[in-house]
Amino acid sequence: MAGRCGAGGRTLSRAARSEGVDPGAFADAWRRRYQPAMEEVRSGRRPFTRLDVLHRENLEGTLAEVGVEAAGVPAAELDALNLAWHRLDPWPDAVEGLVRLKRHHVIAPLSNGNVSLLLDMAKRAGLPWDAILGAEVARAYKPMPEAYLRTAEILGMAPGEICLVAAHNDDLAAARRCGLRTAFVARPMEHGPGQAKDLRAEADWDVVAEDFVALAGRFGV
């Protein structure tokens, strides 16, 4: 899905806007809390907590960071803003590529997002997934091995029968260590024009493709 939580920037809280907060900078600050929040779960310092809850906590922390008291913002407005993650736009090639892949392969997100988040994204964008998998189903956030291995178990497949497609080299590296096949599709604008990571494949992944349409071609569909 398209990055930088663009929907979050577009629906930025009125309270934050009144403080002169730049929507893009706010979205970036919100997203910077994503990995640290999940690390609290990965480390065992807190029990498994679905991503919507982590995002909401991170939202309140980000508002405080820019000088806005979350307590002064109506809860309904915070809830609506938090759902920006459910409204991410698809990359232009995603739907066509997935439709083609689905003709001969089972396709499913192995995502850190919770089921309702991914369901809303799929319905809005027309993503033709066969199943919704990932952290909430496996009860583990990537790159924990359990996230990949429990997903394979749920599908009734050996890890080597599954190919993880990702735009993040560290995600693919973790999947490979668990025995999954790997495919890299670069998203050099995921974090905006200043992105400095994951601009290219950094290992000999099984497949490297420029987009999902090209990926489908590499898989013969």
C-alpha positions in Angstrom: 0.0 0.0 0.0 1.1 3.5 -0.6 3.2 4.8 2.3 3.6 7.8 4.6 0.1 7.4 5.9 -1.1 9.8 3.3 -4.7 9.5 4.5 -3.6 10.4 8.0 -2.0 13.6 6.7 -5.1 14.5 4.7 -7.4 13.9 7.7 -5.1 15.5 10.3 -6.9 16.6 13.4 -8.3 20.1 13.4 -6.6 20.7 16.7 -3.2 19.9 15.2 -3.9 22.0 12.2 -4.8 24.9 14.4 -1.3 24.6 15.9 0.2 25.0 12.4 1.4 21.4 12.2 2.4 20.2 8.7 0.3 17.1 7.8 3.2 15.3 6.1 5.6 15.9 9.0 2.8 14.8 11.4 2.3 11.6 9.5 6.1 10.9 9.5 6.3 11.6 13.3 3.4 9.2 13.8 4.9 6.5 11.7 8.3 6.8 13.6 6.5 5.4 16.6 5.4 2.3 14.7 8.5 0.0 15.2 9.2 1.1 18.8 5.6 0.3 19.8 5.8 -3.2 18.2 9.1 -3.8 19.9 7.4 -3.5 23.3 5.4 -6.5 22.2 8.2 -8.4 20.5 10.4 -8.0 23.6 7.7 -9.4 25.9 7.5 -6.2 27.9 3.7 -6.1 27.0 1.4 -8.8 25.8 0.3 -9.0 22.2 -1.6 -5.9 21.3 -3.2 -5.3 17.9 -1.9 -2.6 15.7 -5.0 -0.4 15.8 -4.5 0.0 19.6 -0.8 0.7 19.2 -1.5 3.3 16.4 -4.1 5.0 18.7 -1.5 5.2 21.5 1.1 6.5 19.1 -1.4 9.1 17.8 -1.9 10.5 21.2 1.9 10.6 21.8 2.5 12.3 18.5 -0.1 15.0 19.2 1.7 15.6 22.5 4.9 15.8 20.6 3.6 18.7 18.5 2.0 20.5 21.5 -1.6 19.3 21.2 -3.3 17.8 24.3 -5.1 14.6 23.1 -7.5 15.1 26.0 -8.7 18.3 24.4 -9.6 16.6 21.1 -13.0 14.8 20.9 -12.5 11.0 21.1 -14.6 10.5 17.9 -12.2 12.8 16.0 -9.2 10.8 17.3 -10.9 7.5 16.4 -11.6 8.8 12.9 -8.0 9.9 12.4 -6.7 6.6 13.7 -8.7 4.9 10.9 -6.5 6.7 8.4 -4.4 3.5 8.4 -7.4 1.7 7.1 -7.7 4.0 4.1 -4.2 3.8 2.6 -4.3 4.0 -1.2 -2.9 1.1 -3.2 0.1 1.5 -5.4 -1.1 1.8 -9.0 0.2 -1.6 -10.0 -1.0 -3.5 -7.0 -4.6 -4.5 -8.0 -3.7 -5.6 -11.5 -0.7 -7.6 -10.4 -2.6 -9.3 -7.6 -5.5 -10.2 -9.8 -3.1 -11.9 -12.2 -1.3 -13.7 -9.4 -4.6 -14.9 -7.9 -5.4 -16.9 -11.0 -2.8 -19.6 -10.1 -1.7 -18.8 -6.6 -3.1 -18.3 -3.1 -2.4 -14.6 -2.2 -2.7 -13.2 1.3 -1.1 -10.4 3.3 1.4 -11.4 5.9 1.1 -8.1 7.6 1.7 -6.5 11.0 -1.7 -4.9 10.5 -4.8 -6.3 12.4 -7.6 -8.1 10.5 -10.1 -5.2 10.5 -7.5 -2.8 9.2 -6.5 -5.1 6.3 -10.1 -5.9 5.6 -11.0 -2.3 5.3 -8.0 -1.6 3.1 -8.9 -4.5 0.8 -12.6 -3.5 0.4 -11.7 0.1 -0.3 -8.9 -0.7 -2.8 -10.3 -3.8 -4.4 -7.4 -6.0 -3.2 -8.4 -9.6 -4.1 -6.8 -11.5 -1.2 -7.8 -15.1 -0.6 -7.1 -14.7 3.2 -5.9 -12.1 5.7 -3.0 -13.3 7.8 -0.3 -11.7 9.8 0.4 -10.5 13.3 -3.1 -10.7 14.8 -3.5 -14.3 13.4 0.0 -15.4 14.3 0.1 -13.4 17.6 3.6 -12.2 16.7 4.9 -9.1 14.9 7.5 -9.4 12.1 10.4 -10.0 12.0 9.8 -12.5 14.8 10.2 -16.0 13.3 6.7 -17.0 14.7 5.1 -14.5 12.4 6.3 -16.4 9.3 6.3 -19.9 10.7 2.8 -19.8 12.2 1.5 -18.3 9.0 2.9 -21.3 7.1 1.3 -23.6 9.6 -2.1 -21.9 9.3 -2.0 -22.3 5.6 -1.0 -26.0 5.9 2.2 -25.3 3.9 5.9 -25.9 4.4 7.8 -22.6 4.6 9.5 -23.3 1.3 6.1 -23.4 -0.5 5.5 -19.8 0.4 7.0 -16.7 -1.2 7.0 -13.5 0.8 6.8 -10.4 -1.4 8.0 -7.2 0.3 9.5 -3.9 -0.3 11.6 -4.2 2.9 14.9 -6.0 2.8 14.9 -6.8 6.5 11.5 -8.4 6.2 12.7 -10.6 3.4 15.9 -11.5 5.3 13.8 -12.7 8.3 11.5 -14.7 6.0 14.5 -16.3 4.3 15.9 -17.4 7.7 12.6 -19.2 8.3 12.8 -21.0 5.0 10.4 -18.9 2.9 11.1 -17.9 -0.7 11.5 -14.2 -1.3 10.6 -11.5 -3.8 11.5 -7.9 -3.7 9.4 -5.1 -5.2 10.9 -1.6 -4.6 8.8 1.2 -3.3 11.3 4.1 -3.3 8.6 6.6 -2.5 7.0 4.8 0.4 8.5 7.2 3.0 8.3 10.2 0.7 11.0 11.9 -1.4 13.6 11.7 1.4 13.6 7.9 1.7 17.1 6.5 2.1 16.4 2.8 2.8 15.1 -0.1 0.7 15.6 1.7 -2.6 16.9 -1.5 -4.1 17.3 -5.2 -3.5 20.2 -5.7 -1.0 20.5 -9.4 -1.4 20.0 -12.2 -4.0 16.3 -12.6 -3.4 14.6 -15.3 -5.4 12.8 -12.7 -7.5 13.3 -9.0 -8.0 10.6 -7.1 -9.9 9.9 -3.5 -10.6 6.2 -3.7 -9.7 3.5 -6.2 -9.1 2.6 -6.5 -12.8 6.1 -7.4 -13.5 6.1 -9.8 -10.6 3.1 -11.6 -12.0 5.0 -12.0 -15.2 7.9 -13.5 -13.4 5.5 -16.1 -11.9 4.2 -16.9 -15.4 0.7 -15.3 -15.1 
